[in-house]
Structures are given as structure tokens and as C-alpha cells.
Amino acid sequence: MTTDLAIAAGVKVPTTTLAREATELIRDTTSELIYHHSRRVYFFGSLQGLGRDLSFDPELLYLGAMFHDVGLNEAFHTSGRRFEVDSANEARRFLRSHGVPEDSVRRVWTAIALHTTPGIPEFMEPEVALVTAGVEYDVLGIGYADLPAEDREAVVALHPRPDFKNRILRAFTDGIRSKPETTFGNVKADVLEHFVPGFERGDFVQTILDSPWTE
């Protein structure tokens, strides 16, 4: 089992009490799949931040990475909210309970809430940008060649990803199939269209045309 002293490709997991307790919480409340994915997001986001010469707070990046998929848990399947928002809200609750300053809470909340909204996070604070960058690297392979192969292999050796593509798609599907309306206008509509029979994605143009306005 990994520990809070884990190091891969020269990147170290923060060893603060806050980071340690977050690690324990995520390990205890999410699947092995989500736990390892979340840790990889931290490592890959950190490596990209270092490669871009960005000044970021490792602890805040770690917290954003660790909480970013908590909203896929069964407890949130009927929340009626986007899973990203449920994840962000859980992170905010955890951080506030530990007396974290509100600006830091806001950064983590925003990093998580926007991690599936491409084209925006990259222009925000480094912690926000790098949570998304880590997610996109691990899930979509965006920027795959930007990191040396030995760094990538070191991270995966520490946090393996067996059959990850299929397993993460199942996790996405299970996490949002009960609230399909929350996928309107975001990438998770693609997941339900592929894996949930009868799902019909919302249409932005048709929504405008069908609105109660007469013209």
C-alpha cells in the first residue's frame, strides 16, 4: 500500500496533517480505482506544473486531485447536482473543518468544479489549471509525450492503472446514470450516450427554440 511518503519522478506527496487526513479519507471512502487515479492526477499535474515553470502550492494541488472524483460515490447518485460540484463541495467541507483560509478553499473548490470543463482552467490559478491538466493527462492522454517516459512509468509503477480506460468509464457511468440531466452541456453526456440505452443528450439550440420566450 502506498504511504504519504510516496515519491515518484522527483515529486513528493505533501506530508502535512491536512494532506495525510485527506489521503486517509479518500482511501477509506472511494474505490481503489479512484484512489490510484487521484494520486496519479497529483503527480502528473505536478510534473506538468514543474515543466511549465508554474509556481503552485503542492498541498492545494494535492487536495484538489484527491477530492476531484469523490462525487462519483454512491452517496451522491441522487443529489441532482453535477458530480464535479458534489466533489468540490465535499472538499470545501473538509477544508473548512480544518480551518483552511477561504482563498485556499476557493481555489480547491474551483479546481475540482471545473476539471471537466476544458478551455477555462488553463487560464486560472496554477492549482486550478494543474488539477485539470493532471486529469486530462491520466484520462485522455493529453500532453502524453510532454513528460519523459521514465517519469510516466515511475508514477504508474507507484499507482498502477490496470484496464483503466474501461474501469474509469464504468465508474463515470455508474456515478451519473441516475442524474442524466446534469450532463447537459458537458463532456459526461458522451459517457451516457455510449453506455446508457435510451439516453438522449440535451440540445442547446432546441432548448433555446423551445424556451417560453415568444421571439
N, C-alpha and C positions, 0 to 999 in steps of 0.2 A: 504494500500500500504506500502511496506517496505521502510525504510529510510536508510541513510548512517550510522545511529547509531545502526544498527541491530547487535545483538549478539546472537549466538547460540552455545551451548555446550562449553561456555567459549571463543569462538573465536569471535573477533570483526572485522567488516568491517573497513578498513582504512578510516580515516576521512580527509585526505589531500585534497587540492583543485583538484589535479590531479585525485585522485580516485573518488571524487564527480562528476567531469565533465565527467569522463568515465562512471559512473553509469547513468547519465542523457542521455548521447549519446546512450548507449546500450538500455536503456529503451525506448527511442524515436524511434530507428531505427530497432529494432528487435521485434519478436513476444513475447508474454507473455511466451510462452513455452521456447524459447531460453534465455530470461532474467532470469527466475527462475532456469533453468538448469545451466546457467553460474554462478549464485551466489552459487548454491549447489556445483559446482566444486571447488569454492574457499574454502568453508567451509570444504568439505571432503578432499581436498588437504592439507589444513592447519592442520586438525586433524591428518592426516597420518604423516605429517612432524613433528608434536609435538611428536607423538608416536614413531617415529624413531629417535628422538633427533637430527633432522636436523636444522641447522642454516639457515634460509631463510628470505628474505625480503618480508614481508606481502604485501606491496604495489605492488611490481613487480609480485608476485603471483596473486594478485587480478586482475591486468591489463591483465595478460595472460589469466586468467579464463574468464574475461568478454568479451574479444575480440575473443575468440577461435573459435566461430561459426558464426561470422559476415559474413564470405564468403558464407554462405548459402543464404543470402539475394538475392532477385530477381535481384538487380543491378549487380550481379556478375555471373548470369546464363550463360552469353555468353562470359565470359572473356577468356575462353580457358585454364585457369590455375586451378590447384587443389584448392578446396575451402579453404584448410588449408593455402595455400600461400596467397590467397586473404585476408583471415582473418589476417594473420601475417603482410601483407603489410599495411592494414588499421591501425593496432595497431602501426606500425612503424611511419606512417604518423602522427597519433595523438600524439605520444610521442615526435617526433621531433618538432612538432608545439608548444610543451610546454617546449622545451629546455632541455629535459631529456638527460643525458650523453649517449654517444654511446654504452658503455658497457652494460648499463641497457637496452637500446633499443635492442641490440643484444640478450640479454637473453630472453626478452619477445618475440621477433620475433621467436627465435629458439623454445621456449616452445610451441608456437602456431603451427608452421610449422610441428613439429614432434609429435603432440599429438595423431595422429592415426598411428604412426609407432612404434609398440611395440618392446621392446628389446634393444632400444638405449637410450631414455630419462632417464631411471633409473640410468644410469652411468654418467650423466651430472650434471650441477649445480642444486642445490636443487629446484630452481624455475622452471627449465625445467622439472625435474623429477616429481614435485608435480602437475603441471598442468595435465600431463598425468595420474598421479595416481588419481587425482580428477575425471577426465573424465572416466577412467576405473571403478572407484567405482560407479559413478552415472549411467553410461550407461550399463556396463557389469556386475556389481556386483562383480568385482574382489576385493578380500580382504574384502568382506561384513562383515564377522564375526570379523574382526580385530578391529572394532570400537564398543564401548558399545552401546547397543540398545537405551539407553536413549539419547546418543549423536546423533545418526542417526535420531531418532524421533524428536529431537529438531530442527534439520536442516530442515527436511521435514515439520514440523509444520510452520516454517517461510517461506519456499519456497515449496509449495505443488507440487506433481507430479501426477495429475490425468491422468490415461490412458497414462502414459509417454512412455511406450515401443512402443505402436503403433503410437503415435504422433511424437516421435523423428524419427522413421523410415520413416514416411511420409515426415518429414522435410528434412531428408537426401536425399530421393528420388527426391523430388522437387528441391533440391539445385544442384543436379549433373546430372539429367537425360539428360540435354541439352548438356553436355560435357562428354560423357561416356569415351572418350579416356583418361581422367585424372585419371581414376580409375585403370589403368594398374599397376599391382604390388602392390596394396594397398587394405586395407580391404573394401573400399567402393564398390569394384566390387561385393562383396557379396550382397550388397543392391540392385544394379541394376539387378543382376541375379534373385533375388527374386521377384522384383516388376515391372520391365520393360520388357514387352513381346518382344522377338526378340533380346534382348541384348546378345552379345557374348563377354565373357571376353577375354582379351589378353592372349596369351600363350607364356611364356618366352622362352621355348625350341623351339617352332615353329618360334619365331622371330629370334632366332639365326640361325636356319636352313635356313630360307628364306632371310637372310641378303645378300647383294651383294658380300660378300667375296666368293671366289671360293672354299676355304677349311678352 
